[in-house]
Amino acid sequence: MRRVRACLRWSAWAVVLLVGVGGLALVLTARPVRSDLYPPRGDDAAVPVLLVDHGYHVGLIVPLSRIGAVAAATGSPALGDLAARFAGADWLEIGWGDEAFYRLAPTLGDVRIGMALSALAGLDDGSVLHVFAFSGDPRRVFAAGDVVGLTLGERGFERLARGVASAFALSPGGRPETLGPGLYGASLFYRATGRYSLLNVCNHWVAERLAEAGVPASPLPATLSRSLMMELRWRAGAQ
């Protein structure tokens, strides 16, 4: 009995230590709100942005009309391509990730241990962007997912859109490179910049874009899709 009690005591202390270290890491890595950008002030035009949790991956949903406006203002070839190619749609859902992982494992059930370990170890060279164009209510289109919404200001959204544009790998001719059909509906894969790893997963990419817009989206919670969505609800007021 003494050994059992000692084991339970050490186990309890280990849990307390892990929780304490995790809490400290969360506090130390938490990104602050950029109050000059978020929430938008009265004179800053409101732009709706949504996030959808697919189970382990969060997609960023943005209005195509605003992408077109930023493309016209900045001359971005990547954003210009999206505005022209998907003209007529209301929204774009955009995600970034490891090429093999993203294209071969669209759902959690498709994930294989070897594939996941290779991607998380940063051993894969390629990364991709997945862009899906659609119209209608995003919450109806993604009824099977967890969807939350934020309201950005025009300045914050432009910063977010510039961050999205920077993730497209451009050809020598200065155009984004398509890699074929995407996972569902009117979607495409694009060649992307950046290397996927445990320290730079798909949800970190989404959190970074939101942080550029002033939203408090931190790297530690963004390691998992559910905790990223929890932080957005808790700290950013996502609905």
Helices and strands as residue ranges (DSSP letters): H 2-29, E 46-53, E 58-63, H 64-74, H 77-85, E 91-98, H 99-104, G 108-110, H 113-120, E 127-134, H 138-141, E 146-153, H 154-166, E 178-181, E 186-191, H 202-212, G 221-223, H 225-235
